[in-house]
Amino acid sequence: MLDTQERNTLRALAARWMEHAADPVMAERRRLWKAVKDLKMERPVILVETCMLPDFVGPEELVCRDPYLRNIEKSLLEIVRHADEIGDDIVVDPYFRIPWELQMSDYGAPLVAHHATATDGTDLAYAFDFAVRSAADVDKLHLRTRCVDRELSLRRRDLLMDIFGDILPVRVGGYDWFDPDPGYRPWLGNLYGGLTQDVFKMIGNDRLLYWVYDEPELIHRLMALVRDDRLDHFAFLEREGLLYQNTDAWMPCPGSYGYVSDLERNEDSRLKIADRNTGSEGQSSISNLPSESEPVRLSDCWVWLEAQECAPMGPKMFAEMFLPYFSDVAKPFGLAYWGCCEAVHDRLPAIEKAVPNLRAVSISGWTNQQKAAEIIGKRYVYSRKPTPAYISGAYPQWDLVEKDLRDTFAAARDCNLELCFRDIYTVNGDHSRLPRWVNMARAMMDA
């Protein structure tokens, strides 16, 4: 049962959210993000990722006792605090989105993770069982099955609508591949087409690297399996009306937004709630909002592709053994974002041939920035991920932070640049480092 303090806390956060959403600066930021993704940059855009920073919102700050509503409170507070304090180009859209709740089987071999945690509960490391160790184990694998729990999804939506829906509308759509914890879904816009992550979880790093030589047919069988499973997953979302068009601020790309003209449908349609086939029970609490005018298709959406696990392989091996499967996954989509933490400068020519709908490329700390910029030019978004280690720990290295930024601005001076500061796992309790980095980047940008 929700008590008065909990309800008032959620409503106050919803009101602060909507204050930010109504700020005219949000329209200007959408325009600037869209200009970058349209390859017509007016200035670089900047975004700090806070969802990976465990002490950005501390558990002692939350008042809700129910686990689901506690995560909703965390989601609201994180965005409000981000918009209050950091000063980057965050966009706060005028709605709160929750996912459809899906249930999925395994591949025939469970992908069991074992976590090591600190005394405060923070994850330190994890490993998997790597249950697929032979051809006989591969023979046991199969496509996963999946179903949607519409009743639970709509019950959660109606609960939130009852609490703060008169202030902040609640919309159902999409599925967060990475954060299964109900109520906290920062990657909800993500349509994840990374394939080697699951192969790694099945066979481990050693077999992934050895089998390309010793058992290449097994690698091809595994890649075909995860490709077909991922395509099946996307087709399921489209067929069941569970997609929403991820051209908004709900993270369709890692640390970046999806605003782009090429995928625009009718603006009213893009902002409408994706709750078709919900029945009268599900529509009663949102009768004041318009319904979706047409189904969202995969071709209306972004896909995110990455292959971090293949980083130790040469570009020729990667192009031969893995890239064709990613190409197949990208085809149904309107636009593709490539990469995460892996270096791309040595394999980008092959990637752009295999993924004709490529629009943005992740430039991590492992990538040669100058070489990547020469390839990318103005043809793709140069999505730079600054090195987070320099501002972490007890003593941030501001000289290296500054050099990192200067190197980026020099390399990408002729590119469509976005700065997405991701994978910051600690700032040693000092939140002021985040706006300091933003201010440093803005000062260089304006110099």
Summary of the structure (lengths in Angstrom):
residues: 447
radius of gyration: 21.7
end to end distance: 54.8
largest distance: 63.5
contacts: 1430
relative contact order: 0.13
helix: 45%
strand: 13%
